[in-house]
Amino acid sequence: MSGARDVYQQGFRLFVAGELDEAIARYREAIELDPELPIAWNGLSMALSRKGELDEAIEAARRLVELEPDDALSHTNLSRLLQQQGRIPEAEAAMAEAMRLQMQSK
């Protein structure tokens, strides 16, 4: 869906400019247009994380992992967020999966 990607791009530009609330709104709008657009979930996760909203950022990262279960970077992002929240065993499990995927792709 090009509409969702266009809205995502608007969100990305806002994110880069530090306009986090506006970026989050665009990412959510892109997700409404295409709930299975991984880059929108990733952007939402990153923007929420930067804003300090870790619970919501983790939810978005988990959705990204559901959409891209074979993407090591998705698992790495989830691990990083879980670590920030002090959820070390979960973070280690996500990182182990990321490392397994990386080794598998070589």
N, C-alpha and C positions, 0 to 999 in steps of 0.2 A: 504494500500500500504506500504509494508515494506521499499521500497526505500525511500519514503518520510520520514518515521519515522527514518530511519538511518541518513538521512541528517539533520533532526531536532536534533537528538542526538549530531551530530557534532556541530551544532549551539549552543546547550545548553552548551557543554563543553567549547566552545569559550567564551560564555557569562560569565560563572563562572570564567574563566581566565581573564576576563576584556578586551577581544579582541572584542569590540563592532562592529566595521565595518565588521569584518569577520563573527561574529555571525549573524548580520543582513543579510549578503549575503547568509549564509546557510539557515536561516529561509525563505528567499524569494525563494530560490531554492526548498526547501521542499514544499512551497505553489504552485510553478509552477507544481511540480509533483502531488500534491493532494491539490487543492484549498479548500477542505472542511476538512482539518486536523486542528482541533481546537487548539491543543497544539502549532502548528507552528504559528498561528495567535497570541496566547498569548505570545509566546516567542518574536515574532517580536514587539509586543506592548511594552513589558517590556524593550527590548534592545533599541528601539527608545526613550522611556521615559528616560532611564538612560543617553542617549546621548543628551537629551534636545530637541529632535525633537517631540514636543508635538502634533502638528497637525497630523503628520503621525501616531504617537502612538495612538491617539484617533480614527483615521480611522481604524487601525488594531483592536482596542478594540471593535469598533462598529461591525466589521465583526465577531469577536468572539461571541458577543452577538447574532448576527443573527444566527450563527451556533449552539449556546447553549443557547437558550432563557430561559431555565429553570434552568440555573446554576447561583446561587447567587454570586459566586466568579467572574464570568465574568462581572456581573453588578457592583460589588464592584470595580473591576479594572477600569472600565470605569468611575465610579464616582470619583475615586482618580485622574485620569488623567484630567478630566474636572475641578475638584477643583484646581489642580495645575495651570490650565490655567485661573482661575478666573471666570469660567462659573458656578457660584454657583447654580442658579435655575436648570440647567441641571444636575449638580452633585447631587443635592438633589433628583431629580426625579429618577436617576439611583440608588441611595442608597435606596430610598423607595422601589423600585422594588426588590433590593437584599434582603431587610428585609422581604418583603412580601413572597418571595420565601423561605427564611429560615424558617419563621413561618409555611408556608404551608408544608414543609418537615418534621416537627416535629410531 
